[in-house]
Amino acid sequence: MSSPIPPVPVCLAGIARSVLAAAAAGGADARQLAQDAGLPPWVLADAEAMVPSRNLMRLWELAEDAMADPDVPLAIASRLQPSRLGLYGYLFTSAATLRDALQGSIAFVHLVSTCTRVRVEAETDKEITYSCRHVGEGGRGPELGLQFCVASFCALIRASTGQRVAPVRVGFAQPAPRSYQAFTKALGTGRVDFGAPVTTFTMNARDLGLPMPGGDPGLARILRKYAATLRPPPPATWYEHFQQVLGETISNGAPSLEAVAGRLAVSARTLQRRLSEHGTTWRAELDTARQHRARLARQDGPPAMTSLARQLGYAGPRSARRALRRWNEPSSEPV
């Protein structure tokens, strides 16, 4: 029997509308651009709908050519307001702190784009680096899309905190442009690099602790529960498939190397080799997944240690306590 056809990657139509509005303001024929990009007419009227990501990527390319401006994504993102992103925007602004808002972005970015992945790339006591990836074919469209993604995060951070918070540095996985001026203006930092292995933005840990003026724990809890019921994007790579299976085995209370390898239909040794090829290890992935779950579990208040141990796939509370101390969580004492 043949495998089911995976869903077509999609993006929020509101992004396409913003591109078309900017093109029209610049003197281009927005309706012709939409037609050339293969976007249906209703895109101009329904911002909450989703459109195929390949059409949006094509639209980025056409808009750049029509306006003779490679900085179109940066200009559009700089004017972005959270409300334009629907549920995703309200999830961001209702978070208690900037750190919580960005953590929610990792879990629910598919509400805006199912071809975009956001994750924590590196973390220290002073900084956290977030990466943005485009899943699918490369090209100029995805490059422009990632510019929009990073610049949008910068705009959301400023709009949501009410402060001129900016990344410590930004790196793009694309060739350097002739001029950096538009990048430094839109991103708020002069430390912008190009030709990086992956597109990233790094935030100061102190800034991540900033409270959100619109923070509403009750509303945030309701929105997260609702967003969690919406179908996430399907795994697009072997590594993402591994992370999904790992999460499921943790939920089942049996996160062993052998159990995950069995779910992936490979030997434990092969799984370790594949992880090594991705620059990671079984222990590192298991620890990261558990730490992420611990943060989410404690967003609504300190959970009972027995319950937390079960959510993290530990045999008992003692193991969970040791892990919390090792991660230097703020509330690592028994609750």
Secondary structure as GFF3:
##gff-version 3
##sequence-region A 1 335
A	DSSP	beta_strand	10	12	.	.	.	ID=ss1
A	DSSP	alpha_helix	13	25	.	.	.	ID=ss2
A	DSSP	alpha_helix	30	36	.	.	.	ID=ss3
A	DSSP	three_ten_helix	41	44	.	.	.	ID=ss4
A	DSSP	beta_strand	50	52	.	.	.	ID=ss5
A	DSSP	alpha_helix	53	67	.	.	.	ID=ss6
A	DSSP	alpha_helix	72	78	.	.	.	ID=ss7
A	DSSP	three_ten_helix	82	85	.	.	.	ID=ss8
A	DSSP	alpha_helix	86	93	.	.	.	ID=ss9
A	DSSP	alpha_helix	98	108	.	.	.	ID=ss10
A	DSSP	three_ten_helix	109	111	.	.	.	ID=ss11
A	DSSP	beta_strand	116	123	.	.	.	ID=ss12
A	DSSP	beta_strand	127	134	.	.	.	ID=ss13
A	DSSP	alpha_helix	140	161	.	.	.	ID=ss14
A	DSSP	beta_strand	169	172	.	.	.	ID=ss15
A	DSSP	alpha_helix	181	187	.	.	.	ID=ss16
A	DSSP	beta_strand	192	194	.	.	.	ID=ss17
A	DSSP	beta_strand	199	204	.	.	.	ID=ss18
A	DSSP	alpha_helix	205	208	.	.	.	ID=ss19
A	DSSP	alpha_helix	217	229	.	.	.	ID=ss20
A	DSSP	alpha_helix	238	251	.	.	.	ID=ss21
A	DSSP	alpha_helix	257	263	.	.	.	ID=ss22
A	DSSP	alpha_helix	268	277	.	.	.	ID=ss23
A	DSSP	alpha_helix	282	297	.	.	.	ID=ss24
A	DSSP	alpha_helix	305	311	.	.	.	ID=ss25
A	DSSP	alpha_helix	317	327	.	.	.	ID=ss26
###
